[in-house]
Amino acid sequence: LSRLGFRSGQVACGGSRTMGVALLVVSASVLLIVCLFSAMLLDQSNNPHNHTKAYRRARLMNWLPLGFVYAMLYFGRYNVEAANTADTRAMLHASKFGFGWVVTLAYLTSMFTLSFNGGVVDYLGGRIALVIGMSGVAVTNIVIGICMSFPVTTNILALSVLESINFIFQGLATCSTIKINSSWYDGLERGVFGGVFNCFIASGLFLAFVGGSLILDTLHFSYVFFCPGVGLLILALYVWFCTDEVPENEETSLLQEEETIAKTDVQEATPRASRSTQDVQLIKNRALEMLRNPSFCRILFCFVCNGFVRESLCTWFTSWCQFHAISSVHGPRMHILMGITLAFSSLIGGMVCGWVSDRFFAADRLPVLMVCHLAQCLCAFGFYFAQDPATQVMSVAGLTLSLFGLYSLIMNTVSMDFGCSSGATGTSSSLFKAGQYFGCALAGTLIGWLLDNCGPGFAVWKLAMAVASLLGLVMVTAEWLMRAQPGSKLKSEE
């Protein structure tokens, strides 16, 4: 930190500060590229069932573009949170509570639409639903950028409505991505793949919080929305023409059952085939069966807490950087440093959690969930009590590592475990996503109101994240104690 200029009472010159920021961003970008290549190599080497090289190569070329899609989707989702600064709120004529409503309405809208988005994905098929979702996110971001370019349409109401529409398509696209990937991976491979795919989630956070910060410093606010919009339109064309929803290699016998389920869903979902009322009722029954599973509900509650802490951190850490004592001198650099911390901690957390659950616990997810919740709780309280910048950055790094490790494990792995056995991966992932979005929605207005009414500082923000982390730890501990009951063990069905 001291080498980057974080020295109390000293003001670095403008040129030195600019060079420090440039060096930090370039170094982080190179390291991120190296991590992405390493993730691809890990995916190729992870072969517990001796798939052929041709199959693994085809699988890589199928999910790699989806990884870039996921990164761009995250850029198009967190660009609003990354721009949550005092200047942006002043331009929108909004308080912290008012800006919090943008986040809350978006996540509440997405939560309710996700109740049937998973069924839509299972009905249409992953590829068609993904292209629709990507196109919707792209167009919505471009429209937001246009609206934010003119003073008459630059207001909190327009941003709230458009961001809510954006999140509807976001949910459709993310569920579709999970459905496509689940058709290519066996249960014992999904933990590692969940961590590998999480690298691209980290890339999206890097684009949003680091790239978004640089855009705000050099271009108009609207370009934060134009960039992901244009990128997603280009990627949507590639997905439509080049992505395969299910493997074509029938020699992979270990995946034959899941492939058959997936292919049946695709065949029934083609425009030339009509889905009967019995089939639609089957999707509803699958969702109700999951919600009646006590283990599913306990992990769902943990995901609600995870969403609250995760969104609280992502939405308000930019404002915290500005308020912090060093922000008057090193605010921009602190913002970028924290953005890099979020990206790389999420990358490491997702990789480690998936790999550990597969290699050391035979796809049993619960021990890793326990460790991650404990680490999250300790880091959240550490962040609350930390005083100096170095300790705060380290606490945020640990908190982000555990948060995104949990997110990757539950969203990319546990949702597959619950869904694939019944051929309802889209429904399973949408239910988990809806639960997390409820927690994210609370992080908008609740934290905004607390910040406006509980003093000028951010201590209440830190305390809220610590309490939510503790509640998640309590619930996963309850799952651990109840795991002896039928259906409570979080282990992939082979």
C-alpha positions as CSV (number, residue, x, y, z in Angstrom):
1,L,0.0,0.0,0.0
2,S,2.8,2.4,0.9
3,R,4.5,1.8,-2.5
4,L,1.2,2.7,-4.2
5,G,1.1,6.0,-2.4
6,F,-1.2,5.2,0.6
7,R,0.9,7.3,3.1
8,S,-0.9,9.3,5.8
9,G,-0.5,13.0,5.5
10,Q,1.4,12.9,2.2
11,V,0.0,14.0,-1.2
12,A,1.6,12.5,-4.3
13,C,1.9,14.6,-7.3
14,G,-0.6,14.1,-10.1
15,G,1.8,12.5,-12.5
16,S,3.1,10.0,-10.0
17,R,-0.5,9.2,-9.0
18,T,-1.5,8.6,-12.6
19,M,1.5,6.4,-13.2
20,G,0.8,4.4,-10.1
21,V,-2.8,3.8,-11.1
22,A,-1.8,2.8,-14.7
23,L,0.8,0.4,-13.4
24,L,-1.6,-1.2,-11.0
25,V,-4.3,-1.6,-13.7
26,V,-1.9,-3.1,-16.3
27,S,-0.4,-5.5,-13.8
28,A,-3.8,-6.7,-12.7
29,S,-5.0,-7.1,-16.3
30,V,-2.0,-9.2,-17.2
31,L,-2.4,-11.3,-14.1
32,L,-6.1,-11.8,-14.9
33,I,-5.3,-13.0,-18.4
34,V,-2.8,-15.5,-17.0
35,C,-5.5,-16.7,-14.6
36,L,-8.0,-17.3,-17.4
37,F,-5.5,-19.3,-19.4
38,S,-4.7,-21.3,-16.3
39,A,-8.4,-22.0,-15.7
40,M,-8.7,-23.3,-19.3
41,L,-5.7,-25.6,-18.7
42,L,-7.2,-26.8,-15.4
43,D,-10.5,-27.6,-17.2
44,Q,-8.6,-29.7,-19.7
45,S,-6.6,-31.6,-17.1
46,N,-9.6,-32.3,-14.9
47,N,-10.7,-35.6,-16.4
48,P,-11.8,-38.1,-13.7
49,H,-13.8,-40.2,-16.2
50,N,-11.2,-40.3,-19.0
51,H,-13.1,-38.4,-21.6
52,T,-11.5,-38.3,-25.0
53,K,-9.3,-35.3,-26.0
54,A,-11.8,-34.5,-28.7
55,Y,-14.7,-34.3,-26.3
56,R,-12.8,-32.2,-23.8
57,R,-11.7,-29.8,-26.6
58,A,-15.2,-29.5,-27.9
59,R,-16.5,-28.9,-24.4
60,L,-13.9,-26.1,-23.9
61,M,-14.7,-24.4,-27.1
62,N,-18.4,-24.5,-26.1
63,W,-18.1,-23.1,-22.6
64,L,-15.3,-20.6,-23.3
65,P,-17.5,-18.1,-25.3
66,L,-20.2,-18.5,-22.5
67,G,-17.5,-17.4,-20.0
68,F,-17.0,-14.2,-22.0
69,V,-20.8,-13.8,-22.1
70,Y,-21.0,-14.2,-18.3
71,A,-18.2,-11.6,-17.9
72,M,-20.0,-9.1,-20.1
73,L,-23.3,-9.8,-18.3
74,Y,-21.7,-8.9,-15.0
75,F,-20.3,-5.8,-16.5
76,G,-23.8,-4.9,-17.6
77,R,-25.2,-5.7,-14.2
78,Y,-22.6,-4.1,-11.8
79,N,-22.0,-0.9,-13.9
80,V,-24.6,0.9,-11.8
81,E,-23.1,-0.2,-8.5
82,A,-19.6,0.7,-9.7
83,A,-20.9,4.2,-10.5
84,N,-22.5,4.7,-7.1
85,T,-20.5,7.9,-6.2
86,A,-21.5,11.2,-4.7
87,D,-21.2,12.8,-8.1
88,T,-23.5,10.3,-9.8
89,R,-26.1,10.6,-7.1
90,A,-26.0,14.4,-7.4
91,M,-26.4,14.1,-11.2
92,L,-29.5,11.8,-10.6
93,H,-30.7,14.1,-7.7
94,A,-30.9,11.1,-5.4
95,S,-29.9,10.4,-1.8
96,K,-28.3,7.1,-0.7
97,F,-31.7,5.8,0.1
98,G,-33.0,6.9,-3.3
99,F,-30.1,5.3,-5.1
100,G,-30.7,2.2,-3.0
101,W,-34.1,1.9,-4.6
102,V,-32.5,1.4,-8.0
103,V,-30.8,-1.7,-6.7
104,T,-33.8,-2.9,-4.7
105,L,-36.3,-2.6,-7.5
106,A,-34.0,-4.3,-9.9
107,Y,-33.4,-7.3,-7.7
108,L,-37.1,-7.6,-6.6
109,T,-38.2,-7.6,-10.2
110,S,-35.6,-10.2,-11.1
111,M,-36.6,-12.3,-8.1
112,F,-40.2,-12.5,-9.1
113,T,-39.4,-13.2,-12.8
114,L,-36.9,-15.9,-11.9
115,S,-39.8,-17.8,-10.3
116,F,-40.8,-18.7,-13.9
117,N,-37.6,-17.9,-15.8
118,G,-36.1,-21.3,-14.9
119,G,-39.2,-23.0,-16.4
120,V,-38.9,-20.8,-19.5
121,V,-35.3,-21.9,-19.9
122,D,-36.3,-25.6,-19.5
123,Y,-39.1,-25.0,-21.9
124,L,-37.3,-23.1,-24.7
125,G,-33.9,-24.7,-24.3
126,G,-30.7,-23.1,-23.1
127,R,-29.4,-21.6,-26.4
128,I,-32.5,-19.9,-27.5
129,A,-33.2,-18.5,-24.0
130,L,-29.6,-17.3,-23.7
131,V,-29.7,-15.4,-26.9
132,I,-33.0,-13.7,-25.9
133,G,-31.5,-12.8,-22.5
134,M,-28.3,-11.5,-23.9
135,S,-30.1,-9.4,-26.5
136,G,-32.4,-7.9,-23.9
137,V,-29.5,-7.0,-21.6
138,A,-27.6,-5.4,-24.5
139,V,-30.6,-3.3,-25.7
140,T,-31.5,-2.2,-22.2
141,N,-27.9,-1.1,-21.4
142,I,-27.8,0.9,-24.6
143,V,-31.1,2.5,-23.9
144,I,-29.9,3.5,-20.4
145,G,-26.8,5.0,-21.9
146,I,-28.9,7.1,-24.3
147,C,-31.1,8.2,-21.5
148,M,-28.2,9.2,-19.3
149,S,-26.7,11.3,-22.2
150,F,-29.5,13.9,-21.9
151,P,-30.2,16.0,-18.8
152,V,-34.0,15.7,-19.2
153,T,-33.9,11.9,-19.0
154,T,-31.1,11.7,-16.4
155,N,-33.1,10.9,-13.3
156,I,-33.5,8.2,-10.7
157,L,-36.9,7.0,-12.0
158,A,-35.7,6.3,-15.5
159,L,-32.7,4.5,-14.2
160,S,-34.8,2.4,-11.8
161,V,-37.3,1.3,-14.5
162,L,-34.6,0.4,-17.1
163,E,-32.3,-1.3,-14.6
164,S,-35.3,-3.5,-13.5
165,I,-35.9,-4.5,-17.1
166,N,-32.1,-5.2,-17.5
167,F,-32.3,-7.6,-14.5
168,I,-35.2,-9.5,-16.0
169,F,-33.0,-10.5,-19.0
170,Q,-30.0,-11.0,-16.8
171,G,-31.8,-13.7,-14.9
172,L,-32.9,-15.4,-18.1
173,A,-29.3,-15.3,-19.5
174,T,-27.6,-16.7,-16.4
175,C,-30.0,-19.6,-16.0
176,S,-29.6,-20.5,-19.6
177,T,-25.8,-20.5,-19.3
178,I,-26.0,-22.9,-16.3
179,K,-28.4,-25.2,-18.2
180,I,-26.0,-25.5,-21.2
181,N,-23.0,-26.1,-19.1
182,S,-24.7,-28.8,-16.9
183,S,-25.2,-30.9,-20.0
184,W,-21.5,-31.2,-20.6
185,Y,-20.2,-32.0,-17.0
186,D,-20.6,-35.0,-14.7
187,G,-21.3,-34.5,-11.0
188,L,-17.7,-35.1,-10.0
189,E,-16.5,-32.6,-12.5
190,R,-18.8,-29.7,-11.7
191,G,-17.0,-28.5,-8.6
192,V,-13.8,-27.8,-10.5
193,F,-15.7,-26.4,-13.5
194,G,-17.7,-24.1,-11.2
195,G,-14.4,-22.6,-10.0
196,V,-13.0,-22.4,-13.5
197,F,-16.2,-20.7,-14.8
198,N,-16.0,-18.3,-11.8
199,C,-12.9,-16.8,-13.3
200,F,-15.1,-15.1,-15.9
201,I,-17.4,-13.8,-13.1
202,A,-14.2,-12.2,-11.7
203,S,-13.5,-10.8,-15.1
204,G,-16.9,-9.2,-15.2
205,L,-16.3,-7.6,-11.8
206,F,-12.9,-6.4,-13.0
207,L,-14.6,-4.8,-16.0
208,A,-17.3,-3.2,-13.9
209,F,-15.4,-1.8,-11.0
210,V,-12.0,-1.2,-12.5
211,G,-13.0,-0.5,-16.1
212,G,-16.0,1.4,-15.0
213,S,-13.9,3.6,-12.7
214,L,-11.6,4.4,-15.6
215,I,-14.5,5.2,-17.9
216,L,-16.0,7.5,-15.3
217,D,-12.7,9.3,-15.0
218,T,-12.2,9.8,-18.7
219,L,-15.6,9.6,-20.5
220,H,-19.2,10.4,-19.9
221,F,-21.3,8.4,-17.4
222,S,-23.3,6.9,-20.3
223,Y,-20.3,4.9,-21.7
224,V,-20.5,2.6,-18.6
225,F,-23.7,1.3,-20.3
226,F,-22.7,1.5,-23.9
227,C,-19.7,-0.7,-23.6
228,P,-21.4,-3.9,-22.2
229,G,-24.4,-3.4,-24.5
230,V,-22.3,-3.4,-27.7
231,G,-20.2,-6.3,-26.4
232,L,-23.2,-8.5,-25.7
233,L,-24.8,-7.9,-29.1
234,I,-21.6,-9.2,-30.8
235,L,-21.5,-12.2,-28.5
236,A,-25.2,-13.0,-29.0
237,L,-24.5,-13.6,-32.7
238,Y,-21.7,-16.0,-31.9
239,V,-23.8,-17.9,-29.4
240,W,-26.7,-18.3,-31.9
241,F,-24.5,-19.8,-34.6
242,C,-21.7,-21.6,-32.7
243,T,-22.9,-22.9,-29.3
244,D,-24.1,-26.5,-28.9
245,E,-26.6,-27.0,-26.1
246,V,-25.8,-30.7,-25.6
247,P,-22.8,-32.9,-26.5
248,E,-22.8,-34.6,-29.8
249,N,-20.3,-37.3,-28.7
250,E,-22.4,-40.2,-27.6
251,E,-19.3,-42.2,-26.5
252,T,-19.3,-40.4,-23.1
253,S,-21.5,-43.0,-21.3
254,L,-21.1,-41.4,-17.9
255,L,-23.1,-38.4,-19.2
256,Q,-25.5,-40.4,-21.2
257,E,-28.4,-40.1,-18.7
258,E,-28.1,-36.4,-18.2
259,E,-27.6,-35.8,-21.9
260,T,-30.8,-37.8,-22.6
261,I,-32.7,-35.6,-20.2
262,A,-31.3,-32.4,-21.7
263,K,-31.9,-33.6,-25.3
264,T,-35.5,-34.5,-24.4
265,D,-36.0,-31.0,-23.0
266,V,-34.5,-29.4,-26.1
267,Q,-36.6,-31.5,-28.5
268,E,-39.7,-30.6,-26.6
269,A,-38.7,-27.0,-26.6
270,T,-38.2,-26.5,-30.3
271,P,-40.6,-24.1,-32.0
272,R,-42.0,-27.0,-34.1
273,A,-43.1,-28.9,-31.0
274,S,-45.8,-27.9,-28.5
275,R,-45.4,-28.4,-24.9
276,S,-48.4,-30.0,-23.3
277,T,-50.0,-28.9,-20.0
278,Q,-48.7,-32.0,-18.4
279,D,-45.1,-31.0,-19.2
280,V,-45.6,-27.5,-17.8
281,Q,-47.1,-29.0,-14.7
282,L,-44.1,-31.3,-14.4
283,I,-41.8,-28.3,-14.2
284,K,-44.0,-26.8,-11.4
285,N,-43.9,-30.1,-9.6
286,R,-40.1,-30.2,-9.8
287,A,-39.9,-26.7,-8.2
288,L,-42.3,-27.7,-5.4
289,E,-40.4,-30.8,-4.8
290,M,-37.2,-28.8,-4.3
291,L,-38.9,-26.3,-2.0
292,R,-40.2,-29.2,0.2
293,N,-36.6,-30.5,0.6
294,P,-35.4,-29.2,4.0
295,S,-31.8,-29.3,2.9
296,F,-32.6,-27.2,-0.2
297,C,-34.4,-24.6,1.9
298,R,-31.6,-24.3,4.5
299,I,-29.0,-23.7,1.7
300,L,-31.4,-21.3,0.1
301,F,-31.5,-19.2,3.3
302,C,-27.7,-19.2,3.4
303,F,-27.8,-17.9,-0.2
304,V,-30.1,-15.1,0.9
305,C,-27.6,-14.0,3.5
306,N,-24.8,-14.4,0.9
307,G,-26.7,-12.1,-1.5
308,F,-27.3,-9.5,1.2
309,V,-23.6,-9.3,2.1
310,R,-22.4,-9.6,-1.4
311,E,-24.6,-6.8,-2.8
312,S,-24.0,-4.6,0.3
313,L,-20.3,-4.8,-0.4
314,C,-20.5,-4.2,-4.2
315,T,-23.1,-1.4,-4.0
316,W,-21.7,0.7,-1.2
317,F,-17.9,0.1,-1.2
318,T,-17.4,2.9,-3.7
319,S,-19.1,5.3,-1.5
320,W,-17.1,4.0,1.5
321,C,-13.9,4.6,-0.4
322,Q,-14.9,8.2,-1.0
323,F,-15.9,8.7,2.6
324,H,-12.8,7.1,4.0
325,A,-10.2,9.4,5.6
326,I,-7.7,8.8,2.8
327,S,-10.2,9.4,0.0
328,S,-9.4,13.1,-0.3
329,V,-5.9,12.2,-1.4
330,H,-6.0,8.7,-2.7
331,G,-9.8,8.1,-3.4
332,P,-9.4,7.1,-7.1
333,R,-6.5,4.8,-6.3
334,M,-8.4,3.3,-3.4
335,H,-11.4,2.7,-5.6
336,I,-9.3,0.8,-8.2
337,L,-7.4,-1.1,-5.6
338,M,-10.7,-2.3,-4.0
339,G,-12.1,-3.2,-7.4
340,I,-9.0,-5.4,-8.1
341,T,-9.4,-6.9,-4.7
342,L,-13.0,-7.8,-5.4
343,A,-12.2,-9.4,-8.8
344,F,-9.2,-11.5,-7.7
345,S,-10.6,-12.6,-4.4
346,S,-13.8,-13.8,-6.1
347,L,-11.6,-15.6,-8.7
348,I,-9.6,-17.4,-6.0
349,G,-12.5,-18.2,-3.8
350,G,-14.5,-19.8,-6.6
351,M,-11.6,-21.8,-7.8
352,V,-10.6,-23.1,-4.4
353,C,-14.1,-24.0,-3.2
354,G,-15.0,-26.1,-6.3
355,W,-11.7,-27.9,-6.5
356,V,-11.6,-28.7,-2.7
357,S,-15.2,-30.1,-2.7
358,D,-14.5,-32.4,-5.7
359,R,-11.0,-33.6,-4.8
360,F,-11.0,-33.9,-1.0
361,F,-14.7,-34.5,-0.2
362,A,-15.9,-36.6,-3.2
363,A,-18.3,-33.8,-4.3
364,D,-19.7,-33.4,-0.8
365,R,-20.4,-29.6,-0.7
366,L,-21.3,-29.2,2.9
367,P,-17.8,-29.2,4.5
368,V,-16.7,-26.5,2.1
369,L,-19.8,-24.5,2.8
370,M,-19.1,-24.6,6.5
371,V,-15.5,-23.4,6.1
372,C,-16.5,-20.6,3.7
373,H,-19.3,-19.3,6.0
374,L,-16.9,-19.4,9.0
375,A,-14.3,-17.4,7.0
376,Q,-17.0,-15.0,5.8
377,C,-18.2,-14.3,9.3
378,L,-14.6,-13.8,10.7
379,C,-13.7,-11.4,7.9
380,A,-16.9,-9.4,8.1
381,F,-16.3,-8.8,11.8
382,G,-12.7,-8.1,11.1
383,F,-13.7,-5.5,8.6
384,Y,-16.0,-3.9,11.1
385,F,-13.3,-3.5,13.7
386,A,-10.4,-2.7,11.3
387,Q,-9.0,0.8,11.4
388,D,-6.0,1.2,9.1
389,P,-6.4,0.9,5.3
390,A,-4.1,-2.2,5.0
391,T,-6.2,-4.2,7.4
392,Q,-9.4,-3.1,5.8
393,V,-8.2,-4.1,2.4
394,M,-7.1,-7.5,3.7
395,S,-10.4,-8.0,5.5
396,V,-12.3,-7.1,2.3
397,A,-10.1,-9.6,0.3
398,G,-11.0,-12.4,2.7
399,L,-14.6,-11.5,2.8
400,T,-14.8,-11.4,-1.0
401,L,-12.9,-14.7,-1.3
402,S,-15.4,-16.5,0.9
403,L,-18.5,-14.7,-0.5
404,F,-17.7,-15.5,-4.1
405,G,-16.5,-19.0,-3.2
406,L,-19.9,-19.6,-1.7
407,Y,-21.6,-18.0,-4.7
408,S,-19.7,-20.1,-7.2
409,L,-20.2,-23.4,-5.2
410,I,-23.9,-22.9,-4.7
411,M,-24.9,-21.2,-8.0
412,N,-22.6,-23.2,-10.4
413,T,-22.4,-26.5,-8.6
414,V,-25.0,-27.1,-5.9
415,S,-27.8,-25.9,-8.3
416,M,-26.6,-28.5,-10.8
417,D,-26.5,-31.2,-8.2
418,F,-30.1,-30.5,-7.2
419,G,-31.4,-30.0,-10.7
420,C,-29.7,-32.6,-13.0
421,S,-31.1,-35.6,-11.3
422,S,-34.6,-34.5,-12.2
423,G,-33.7,-32.7,-15.5
424,A,-34.6,-29.3,-14.0
425,T,-31.3,-27.5,-13.8
426,G,-32.9,-24.2,-15.0
427,T,-35.6,-24.4,-12.3
428,S,-33.0,-25.2,-9.6
429,S,-30.7,-22.4,-10.5
430,S,-33.5,-19.9,-10.8
431,L,-34.8,-20.7,-7.3
432,F,-31.3,-20.2,-5.8
433,K,-30.9,-17.1,-7.8
434,A,-34.3,-15.8,-6.6
435,G,-33.3,-16.3,-3.0
436,Q,-30.0,-14.5,-3.5
437,Y,-31.8,-11.6,-5.2
438,F,-34.1,-11.2,-2.3
439,G,-31.0,-10.7,-0.1
440,C,-29.5,-8.3,-2.7
441,A,-32.7,-6.3,-2.7
442,L,-32.5,-5.7,1.0
443,A,-29.0,-4.4,0.6
444,G,-30.2,-1.5,-1.6
445,T,-32.8,0.4,0.4
446,L,-32.0,-1.0,3.9
447,I,-28.4,0.0,3.8
448,G,-29.2,3.2,2.0
449,W,-31.7,4.2,4.7
450,L,-29.3,3.2,7.5
451,L,-26.5,5.3,5.9
452,D,-28.8,8.3,5.6
453,N,-30.2,8.1,9.1
454,C,-27.5,6.5,11.3
455,G,-24.7,9.0,11.3
456,P,-22.3,10.2,8.6
457,G,-20.0,7.1,8.8
458,F,-20.2,3.6,7.4
459,A,-20.0,1.6,10.6
460,V,-23.6,0.5,10.3
461,W,-22.9,-0.8,6.8
462,K,-20.1,-3.0,8.1
463,L,-22.2,-4.2,11.1
464,A,-25.1,-5.2,8.8
465,M,-22.8,-7.3,6.7
466,A,-21.3,-9.0,9.9
467,V,-24.7,-9.8,11.3
468,A,-25.9,-11.3,8.0
469,S,-22.8,-13.4,7.8
470,L,-23.4,-14.7,11.3
471,L,-27.0,-15.7,10.3
472,G,-25.7,-17.7,7.3
473,L,-23.2,-19.5,9.5
474,V,-25.9,-20.4,11.9
475,M,-28.1,-21.9,9.1
476,V,-25.3,-23.9,7.5
477,T,-24.4,-25.2,11.0
478,A,-28.0,-26.4,11.3
479,E,-27.7,-28.1,7.9
480,W,-24.5,-29.8,9.2
481,L,-26.4,-31.1,12.3
482,M,-29.3,-32.3,10.3
483,R,-27.3,-33.9,7.5
484,A,-28.0,-37.4,8.9
485,Q,-31.6,-37.1,7.8
486,P,-32.7,-38.4,4.4
487,G,-32.1,-35.9,1.6
488,S,-30.0,-33.5,3.7
489,K,-26.6,-34.4,2.5
490,L,-25.2,-32.0,-0.1
491,K,-23.5,-34.5,-2.3
492,S,-23.7,-34.7,-6.1
493,E,-25.7,-37.7,-7.3
494,E,-23.7,-39.7,-9.7
